[in-house]
Amino acid sequence: MKIILKSNIVLTVIVGLFSFACQNGTVKSEQNIEKKVQNLETFARLYGYARWFHPSDEAQEIDWDKFAILGVQKVENIKSTVALRDTLYSLFSPIVQGLQIYDAQKPEIFKPENLLSPDPNAKPVAWQHYGVYLNDQSNIYRSIRTNKISHTSKIFDRMPQFGEITKASIGDNLICVVPLTLQTNGSATYPKTEIASLNRLKSELSNIGFSDGFNQQVNLASVIITWNVLQHFFPYFDVINTDWNKVLEETLKSTLFNNQKKDFFVTLSKMIAQINDGHGVVFSQKYCLPLIRTEYIENKIVITASKDTTLKRGDIIHKINGKPAMEVLDEKEKIISGSPQLRRYRALNILTGKFESDNTMNEYAFIPENNKFGNKLAPNSTQLVIERNGREQNVNVTNNLRDGNIFFNLIDERKYLFETIIEIEPDIYYVNMARCTANVFERTKEVLANAKAVIYDQRGGSNLGLELIISHLIEKPVNSTWWNIPQTVYPDRKMVEFDKSNSNIQPRQPLFKSKSIIINTPAVVSSGETMMGIIDHYNLATTIGESTAGCNGNINRINLPCGYSVMWTGMKVLKHDGSQLYLKGFEPDYPVKRTIQAVKGGRDEYLEKALEVAMQVH
């Protein structure tokens, strides 16, 4: 008995020590992650100030994407604040003249006179950003350094004065000072960096490579680049409730736990989702999708169109790959940026699909081990539990290998899907905006002009565009709302001003006497909302259906070293009366809520409402 007791005591001690060691190891691991993230955040903030706001010639001689990767490599495993400070200074000082990094409790005095050029005719050099130029796809956006292209080069009048600095907390109790203005003698900015230190940096950068595959350091650098572009240039932070600093921390931490490229795609997409931007999309992960359309009707996920013989219109989806369908919908909405109505619309477009070439189980392709279909998920299939006629069924549907996307679902069963312009009731015409061309419209315009009513259906997109139609609805020119392009000279969106411009539409003959009725969904976004803004302001048509997306303004694009690119809205657009368009969109005059019964019966409630309104015309 005594021997057994002693054995139990020994076993208890061993178990206790093992448990303590595990707990202690977990604490240390968490502490290491927290410190790593803190280091990366500190580097990230200084990176943004240096890349987009310090105007030295040396800063233009390096590859900033490679610099971001090099910075990640150098700082992520540093253990102390002092070492972090020294590493950052060594890394940035060859390209940031006048840089200071110091402990918050030990301030240093910045002396702008140390940056004065000996040339009495020297001109000031500072960044001016009109939006921000990121690549050749940034067609209307520009960024220049004043007095560098010529002695009079500038985009607008404002610029930081010589001696102005960015002084900011960058984390880990460190303060940075980054000069915003230097001087040039016509050939180079002053002061010049010691050539040896600059060459050492360039040599290190030459050894940095990019990878389209999975590379955690490249992914971390891509997060840092993306965060900074939006931190300094995204124009809608004033109308969204997002702690962007917290997003940086969360995204860096999530990236450290990613193990596959598609995992990082989800992480980066969740980051972009936090700005609620309908243009905010991460490219280029593709989807494989079943040949069905799903919609959210009566608080259920309902199949409203199908080219898969195992599924029917009106089937209700309860589970997707073993998960409750509403839970999957919530997951998909978290990786989609935009207004609530646009998130829901786009999430439903990819709801039952998978990432292309996704042959492994992950959070978007998961089946429990005890599922009825076996332990493995077929690489190109989706398992559904559906309800049909009050009974549940298990269905295995094949994913189509066509490129899927979040913008439109081409699976559709509308009655006039393949028509362009057709008379659907006496003197009432239907225009399928997705298929109609300008040539077809021109050939039919006299008939449309004198019809009782014309229904313009934008549910499948708008190949024709509303601008041509608007020109026949007006007797005098009409103007678009104002496009407000940020003019940025200071970091962190401080003291941003806007350049305003707009466009107009001239009237064309014949003037349409017919009543115009437009069917809208959240798919109406960007240029579509420019046109809807004109229609709304000048009261040119009656609208049916749902609210538009709530996103307008020319896009910009960030090409990242990880191989992905991020699209986002680079300018601010309001409604004609100055009220908020972003997230809200344009609400319909006659909202339509679909019913499951109508779906099963093949009825188009949007078109029914449009016809009802058309019939009221005398």
C-alpha positions in Angstrom: 0.0 0.0 0.0 2.8 2.3 0.9 4.6 1.6 -2.4 1.4 2.4 -4.4 1.0 5.6 -2.5 4.6 6.7 -3.2 4.1 5.8 -6.9 0.9 7.9 -7.0 2.8 10.8 -5.4 5.6 10.6 -7.9 3.1 10.4 -10.8 1.2 13.4 -9.5 4.4 15.4 -9.2 5.5 14.5 -12.7 2.1 15.3 -14.1 2.1 18.6 -12.2 5.6 19.5 -13.5 4.6 18.6 -17.0 1.5 20.7 -16.8 3.4 23.6 -15.4 6.0 23.3 -18.1 3.3 23.3 -20.8 1.6 26.3 -19.3 4.9 28.1 -18.9 5.8 27.3 -22.5 2.4 28.5 -23.7 2.8 31.8 -21.8 6.3 32.2 -23.3 5.0 31.4 -26.8 2.2 34.0 -26.4 4.6 36.5 -25.1 6.9 35.9 -28.1 4.0 36.4 -30.5 3.0 39.6 -28.8 6.5 41.0 -28.9 6.9 40.0 -32.6 3.7 41.7 -33.5 4.7 44.8 -31.5 8.0 45.0 -33.4 6.3 44.7 -36.7 3.7 47.3 -35.8 6.5 49.7 -34.9 8.4 49.1 -38.1 5.1 49.5 -40.1 4.4 53.0 -38.8 7.9 54.2 -39.5 7.8 52.5 -43.0 4.7 54.5 -44.0 6.1 57.9 -42.9 9.4 57.2 -44.7 8.0 55.7 -48.0 5.3 58.2 -48.7 6.3 61.4 -47.0 10.1 61.7 -46.8 11.3 63.3 -50.1 15.0 62.4 -50.3 16.5 61.1 -53.6 17.9 58.1 -51.7 14.4 57.0 -50.7 13.5 56.9 -54.5 16.5 54.7 -55.3 15.3 51.6 -53.4 12.7 48.9 -54.0 10.2 49.7 -51.2 8.5 46.3 -51.4 11.8 44.6 -50.8 12.6 47.1 -48.1 9.3 46.0 -46.3 10.4 42.3 -46.5 13.9 43.2 -45.2 12.4 45.2 -42.3 10.2 42.2 -41.3 13.3 40.0 -41.3 15.3 42.4 -39.2 12.8 43.3 -36.5 10.4 40.4 -36.0 12.6 38.5 -33.5 14.2 41.5 -31.6 13.8 41.1 -27.8 14.4 44.6 -26.4 13.3 48.2 -27.1 16.9 49.4 -27.3 17.8 46.8 -29.9 14.6 47.6 -31.9 15.4 51.3 -31.9 19.0 50.8 -33.0 17.9 48.3 -35.8 15.3 50.7 -37.1 17.7 53.6 -37.1 20.4 51.6 -38.9 17.8 50.4 -41.5 16.1 53.8 -42.2 18.8 56.4 -41.8 20.5 55.8 -45.1 17.3 56.9 -46.9 15.7 59.3 -44.3 17.9 62.3 -43.7 17.3 63.9 -40.3 15.6 60.8 -38.9 15.4 60.6 -35.1 14.1 57.6 -33.0 14.2 58.0 -29.3 12.6 56.8 -26.1 9.4 58.8 -25.2 10.9 59.8 -21.9 14.1 61.0 -23.4 13.1 63.6 -26.1 15.7 64.9 -28.6 15.7 68.3 -30.2 15.2 68.4 -33.9 17.4 71.0 -35.7 16.2 71.7 -39.2 19.2 73.9 -39.9 21.2 70.6 -40.1 19.3 69.9 -43.3 19.9 73.3 -45.0 21.5 73.2 -48.4 24.6 75.4 -48.8 23.1 76.6 -52.1 21.3 79.9 -51.4 19.0 79.2 -54.4 18.0 75.8 -53.2 14.3 74.9 -53.6 12.0 73.0 -51.2 11.3 69.3 -51.9 8.2 67.7 -50.4 5.6 65.1 -51.4 2.3 66.0 -52.9 -0.3 63.2 -53.3 -3.3 63.7 -55.6 -5.0 60.6 -54.3 -1.8 58.5 -54.4 0.1 57.1 -57.3 0.8 53.4 -56.8 1.2 52.0 -60.3 0.3 52.6 -63.9 -3.3 51.5 -63.2 -3.7 54.5 -61.0 -4.9 56.4 -64.0 -6.1 59.7 -62.5 -4.0 59.6 -59.3 -0.6 61.2 -59.0 2.2 61.7 -56.5 5.2 64.0 -57.1 8.0 65.6 -55.2 8.0 69.3 -55.7 10.8 71.0 -57.7 12.1 67.6 -58.8 10.7 67.4 -62.3 11.3 71.1 -62.9 11.9 74.1 -60.6 8.2 74.8 -60.7 6.7 71.3 -60.5 3.7 70.9 -58.2 0.2 69.5 -58.5 -1.4 72.0 -56.2 -0.4 75.0 -54.1 -0.1 73.4 -50.6 3.1 71.8 -49.3 4.9 71.4 -46.0 7.3 74.2 -45.3 11.0 73.6 -44.7 11.5 72.5 -41.1 8.1 70.7 -40.8 8.3 67.2 -39.5 6.2 64.2 -38.6 6.7 63.5 -34.9 4.7 60.4 -33.8 4.6 57.5 -31.4 5.4 54.4 -33.4 5.0 51.9 -30.6 7.1 50.2 -27.9 7.5 53.6 -26.2 9.4 54.9 -29.2 9.0 58.3 -30.9 10.1 59.0 -34.5 10.9 62.3 -36.1 10.8 62.3 -39.9 11.4 65.5 -41.9 8.7 66.2 -44.5 10.7 68.8 -46.5 14.3 68.8 -47.8 16.0 71.1 -50.2 17.4 70.6 -53.7 20.0 72.5 -55.6 18.4 71.4 -58.9 20.2 68.1 -59.2 19.9 66.3 -55.9 18.3 66.6 -52.5 20.4 67.7 -49.5 22.0 66.4 -47.4 23.4 63.4 -49.1 23.7 60.1 -47.4 27.1 58.5 -46.8 27.5 56.3 -50.0 28.8 53.3 -48.1 25.8 53.0 -45.9 23.4 53.4 -48.8 25.3 50.8 -50.8 25.1 48.3 -47.9 21.4 48.7 -47.8 21.1 48.3 -51.6 23.2 45.1 -51.3 20.9 43.7 -48.7 17.9 44.5 -50.8 19.4 42.8 -53.8 19.2 39.5 -51.9 15.5 39.8 -51.2 13.3 37.8 -53.5 9.5 37.8 -54.1 7.4 34.7 -54.1 3.9 33.9 -55.5 3.8 30.9 -53.2 3.5 30.9 -49.4 6.2 33.0 -47.6 5.3 34.3 -44.1 7.8 37.2 -44.2 6.5 38.3 -47.6 3.0 38.1 -46.4 3.8 40.2 -43.3 5.4 42.8 -45.5 2.3 42.8 -47.8 0.1 43.5 -44.7 2.4 46.4 -43.7 2.3 47.9 -47.2 -1.5 47.6 -47.5 -2.2 49.0 -44.0 -0.1 52.1 -44.7 -1.6 52.9 -48.1 -5.1 52.9 -46.5 -3.9 54.6 -43.2 -2.6 57.6 -45.1 -4.9 57.8 -48.2 -8.2 56.0 -47.7 -10.9 58.8 -47.8 -13.8 57.2 -45.8 -12.4 56.6 -42.3 -14.7 59.4 -41.1 -17.9 57.4 -41.8 -16.8 53.9 -40.7 -16.5 52.7 -37.2 -13.1 50.9 -37.5 -10.0 51.0 -35.2 -7.4 50.8 -38.0 -4.5 50.5 -35.5 -6.2 47.5 -34.0 -6.8 46.0 -37.4 -3.0 46.2 -38.0 -2.3 44.3 -34.8 -5.0 41.6 -35.5 -3.9 41.1 -39.1 -0.2 40.7 -38.3 -1.1 38.2 -35.6 -3.4 36.3 -37.9 -0.7 36.2 -40.6 1.8 34.6 -38.2 -0.7 31.7 -37.8 -1.3 31.2 -41.5 0.1 28.0 -43.0 -1.1 28.1 -46.6 -1.5 30.7 -49.3 -5.3 30.6 -49.2 -5.2 31.1 -45.4 -3.4 34.4 -46.0 -5.9 35.3 -48.7 -8.6 35.0 -46.0 -6.6 37.0 -43.5 -5.9 39.8 -46.0 -9.5 39.8 -47.1 -10.7 40.1 -43.5 -8.4 43.1 -43.2 -9.9 44.8 -46.2 -13.4 44.0 -45.1 -12.8 46.3 -42.1 -13.0 49.4 -44.3 -16.4 48.4 -45.6 -15.4 49.4 -49.2 -17.4 48.0 -52.0 -14.4 48.3 -54.2 -12.2 46.7 -51.6 -11.3 43.3 -53.1 -8.2 41.1 -52.8 -7.2 39.5 -56.1 -6.6 36.9 -57.4 -7.9 33.9 -55.5 -10.4 32.1 -57.7 -13.4 30.0 -56.7 -15.0 26.8 -58.0 -18.8 27.1 -57.7 -21.8 24.9 -58.1 -24.1 25.9 -60.9 -26.7 27.4 -58.6 -27.9 30.8 -57.4 -28.7 31.4 -53.7 -30.6 34.2 -52.1 -31.6 35.2 -48.6 -35.4 35.0 -48.5 -37.6 34.9 -45.4 -34.5 34.4 -43.2 -33.5 31.3 -45.1 -30.9 30.5 -47.8 -32.9 29.6 -50.8 -31.9 28.3 -54.3 -33.5 30.6 -56.8 -31.9 29.2 -60.0 -30.1 25.9 -60.8 -28.3 24.2 -63.6 -27.5 21.3 -61.4 -30.0 18.5 -61.9 -29.9 17.5 -58.3 -31.2 20.8 -57.1 -34.4 22.7 -57.7 -35.6 26.3 -57.4 -37.1 26.7 -54.0 -34.8 24.2 -52.2 -33.7 25.6 -48.8 -30.1 25.0 -47.8 -29.6 24.0 -44.1 -26.0 22.8 -44.1 -22.9 23.3 -46.3 -20.1 20.8 -45.9 -21.4 19.9 -42.5 -21.8 23.5 -41.2 -25.0 25.3 -40.7 -25.6 27.4 -43.8 -26.1 30.6 -41.8 -22.7 30.1 -40.2 -21.1 29.7 -43.6 -22.8 32.8 -44.8 -21.5 34.7 -41.8 -18.0 33.4 -42.6 -18.1 34.5 -46.2 -19.4 38.0 -45.2 -16.4 38.4 -43.0 -14.1 38.2 -46.0 -16.1 40.7 -48.1 -15.8 44.4 -47.9 -18.7 46.8 -48.5 -22.0 47.9 -47.1 -24.2 45.3 -45.4 -26.4 44.9 -48.5 -23.4 44.4 -50.7 -21.7 42.0 -48.4 -24.8 39.8 -48.3 -25.2 39.9 -52.1 -21.6 39.0 -52.8 -21.4 36.4 -50.0 -24.3 34.6 -51.6 -22.5 34.6 -54.9 -19.7 32.4 -53.5 -21.6 30.8 -50.6 -21.5 27.1 -51.7 -18.1 27.3 -53.5 -14.5 26.5 -52.7 -11.2 28.1 -53.5 -9.8 26.8 -56.7 -7.5 23.8 -56.3 -8.5 23.5 -52.7 -8.0 19.7 -52.1 -7.6 20.0 -48.3 -10.1 20.6 -45.6 -10.2 24.0 -44.1 -12.7 26.4 -42.6 -14.4 26.8 -46.0 -14.3 23.1 -46.8 -15.0 21.1 -43.7 -16.9 18.0 -42.9 -16.9 16.3 -39.5 -15.4 12.8 -39.3 -18.7 11.3 -38.4 -20.6 12.8 -41.4 -22.9 10.7 -43.5 -20.8 11.2 -46.7 -17.6 9.7 -45.4 -14.4 11.2 -44.0 -13.1 12.9 -47.1 -14.4 15.8 -49.1 -14.2 15.3 -52.9 -11.9 18.1 -54.2 -14.5 19.5 -56.6 -17.7 19.0 -54.8 -19.9 20.5 -52.1 -22.0 18.6 -49.7 -25.4 20.2 -49.0 -28.3 19.3 -46.6 -31.4 20.8 -48.2 -35.1 21.0 -47.4 -37.5 20.1 -50.2 -41.3 19.8 -49.7 -40.7 19.8 -45.9 -38.2 16.9 -45.9 -34.4 17.1 -45.6 -32.1 15.5 -48.2 -28.4 15.1 -48.5 -27.1 16.2 -51.8 -23.6 16.1 -53.3 -23.1 18.8 -56.0 -20.2 19.2 -58.3 -18.3 22.5 -58.4 -17.9 24.0 -61.9 -14.3 24.7 -62.9 -15.2 28.0 -64.5 -13.8 31.0 -62.8 -16.1 32.1 -60.1 -16.2 35.6 -58.6 -18.1 37.6 -56.0 -19.4 40.3 -58.4 -22.0 38.4 -60.4 -23.6 35.0 -60.5 -24.4 34.1 -64.1 -26.8 31.3 -63.1 -30.2 32.9 -63.5 -33.7 31.9 -64.4 -35.3 35.2 -65.2 -38.0 35.0 -67.8 -36.4 37.5 -70.2 -32.8 36.6 -69.5 -31.7 36.2 -73.1 -33.8 39.1 -74.5 -32.4 42.6 -75.2 -35.5 44.8 -75.7 -39.0 43.2 -75.8 -42.6 44.4 -75.4 -43.9 42.4 -72.4 -47.4 44.1 -72.2 -49.1 46.3 -74.7 -47.0 49.5 -74.9 -44.8 48.4 -72.0 -41.2 47.5 -72.9 -38.5 45.6 -71.0 -34.8 46.4 -71.5 -32.3 43.8 -70.3 -29.4 46.1 -69.4 -26.9 43.2 -69.2 -27.5 42.1 -72.8 -28.7 45.2 -74.6 -26.1 47.1 -76.6 -26.0 50.8 -77.7 -26.7 49.7 -81.3 -29.9 47.8 -80.3 -31.0 50.7 -78.2 -30.4 53.2 -81.0 -32.6 51.1 -83.4 -35.4 50.9 -80.8 -35.3 54.4 -79.3 -38.2 55.8 -81.2 -40.5 53.1 -80.0 -39.2 53.4 -76.4 -39.7 57.2 -76.6 -43.4 56.9 -77.3 -44.2 53.9 -75.2 -46.4 53.9 -72.1 -43.5 52.7 -69.9 -40.1 51.2 -70.1 -38.6 48.9 -67.5 -34.8 48.9 -67.3 -33.5 45.8 -65.5 -30.0 46.1 -63.9 -30.1 42.9 -62.0 -27.6 41.1 -64.3 -25.3 44.1 -64.6 -25.4 46.9 -67.1 -23.7 46.4 -70.4 -25.7 49.3 -71.9 -25.2 51.8 -69.1 -27.6 54.4 -67.9 -25.8 57.4 -69.3 -27.2 56.9 -72.8 -30.7 56.4 -71.4 -30.5 59.5 -69.2 -29.6 61.6 -72.2 -33.1 60.9 -73.6 -34.8 61.7 -70.3 -33.7 65.3 -70.0 -34.4 68.6 -71.8 -31.3 70.4 -70.5 -27.8 69.3 -69.3 -27.6 67.5 -66.0 -24.5 67.2 -63.7 -23.1 64.3 -61.8 -22.3 64.8 -58.1 -18.8 66.0 -57.1 -15.8 63.7 -57.1 -13.5 64.6 -54.3 -9.9 63.6 -54.8 -7.8 63.9 -51.6 -4.8 66.3 -51.7 -2.5 64.9 -49.1 0.8 66.4 -47.9 0.8 65.2 -44.3 0.7 61.6 -42.9 -2.2 60.0 -41.1 -4.7 62.0 -43.2 -4.1 65.2 -41.4 -5.3 68.4 -42.9 -6.5 66.7 -46.1 -8.1 68.9 -48.7 -10.1 67.8 -51.8 -10.0 68.7 -55.4 -13.6 68.7 -56.8 -14.7 67.9 -60.3 -17.8 66.5 -62.0 -19.2 65.7 -65.4 -22.4 66.4 -67.2 -24.8 64.7 -69.6 -26.2 66.5 -72.6 -29.7 65.9 -73.9 -30.4 63.9 -77.0 -33.4 63.4 -79.2 -35.9 62.0 -79.1 -37.0 63.1 -75.6 -38.6 60.0 -74.0 -42.2 60.5 -73.0 -42.4 57.0 -71.6 -42.3 56.4 -67.8 -38.9 55.1 -66.8 -38.8 52.3 -64.2 -35.4 50.9 -63.0 -34.9 47.6 -61.2 -31.9 47.8 -58.9 -30.0 45.4 -56.6 -26.8 45.9 -54.5 -24.8 44.9 -57.6 -25.3 48.5 -58.8 -22.1 50.0 -57.7 -19.5 52.7 -58.7 -20.3 54.2 -62.1 -23.8 52.7 -61.8 -24.3 54.8 -58.7 -23.0 57.9 -60.5 -25.9 57.5 -62.9 -28.4 56.6 -60.1 -27.3 59.8 -58.3 -28.3 61.8 -61.4 -31.6 59.9 -61.7 -32.3 60.4 -58.0 -31.4 64.1 -57.9 -33.3 65.1 -61.0 -36.2 62.7 -60.4 -35.9 61.0 -63.8 -37.2 57.5 -63.0 -39.0 55.3 -60.5 -36.9 52.6 -58.8 -37.8 49.1 -57.8 -36.1 46.3 -55.8 -33.2 46.9 -53.4 -30.8 49.5 -52.3 -27.7 50.0 -54.4 -24.2 49.2 -53.1 -23.2 52.5 -51.5 -19.8 52.8 -53.1 -18.6 55.2 -55.7 -15.3 56.8 -56.8 -12.4 55.8 -59.0 -10.5 52.8 -57.8 -6.8 52.5 -56.9 -4.8 49.3 -56.7 -2.0 48.0 -54.5 0.2 45.4 -56.2 1.8 43.4 -53.3 5.0 41.3 -53.2 2.9 38.2 -52.1 1.4 38.1 -55.6 -2.0 39.5 -54.6 -3.3 42.9 -55.4 -5.8 45.0 -53.4 -8.4 47.2 -55.0 -9.9 50.1 -53.1 -11.7 53.5 -53.5 -9.3 56.4 -53.9 -11.7 59.3 -53.8 -14.7 60.5 -51.8 -18.1 60.8 -53.4 -21.2 62.2 -51.7 -24.8 62.5 -53.0 -25.8 65.7 -54.8 -27.2 67.2 -51.6 -23.9 66.6 -49.8 -25.3 63.7 -47.8 -23.5 60.4 -47.3 -23.6 57.9 -50.2 -20.9 55.5 -48.8 -22.5 52.3 -47.3 -26.1 53.7 -47.8 -26.5 53.7 -51.6 -29.9 54.7 -53.1 -33.0 53.2 -51.7 -35.8 52.1 -54.0 -39.1 53.9 -54.3 -40.7 50.5 -54.2 -38.7 47.9 -52.1 -39.3 44.3 -53.0 -38.9 41.3 -50.6 -39.0 38.0 -52.3 -41.0 35.0 -51.0 -40.2 31.3 -51.1 -43.6 30.5 -52.5 -43.0 32.9 -55.5 -39.6 31.4 -56.1 -41.1 27.9 -56.2 -43.8 29.1 -58.6 -41.3 30.7 -60.9 -42.6 34.2 -60.3 -40.4 37.3 -60.7 -41.6 39.6 -57.9 -39.3 42.4 -59.0 -40.7 42.4 -62.5 -44.3 42.0 -61.1 -43.9 45.2 -59.0 -42.3 47.0 -62.0 -45.3 46.1 -64.2 -47.7 47.1 -61.4 -46.1 50.6 -61.4 -46.1 50.7 -65.2 -49.8 49.9 -65.4 -50.6 52.9 -63.2 -49.5 55.2 -66.0 -52.4 56.9 -67.8 
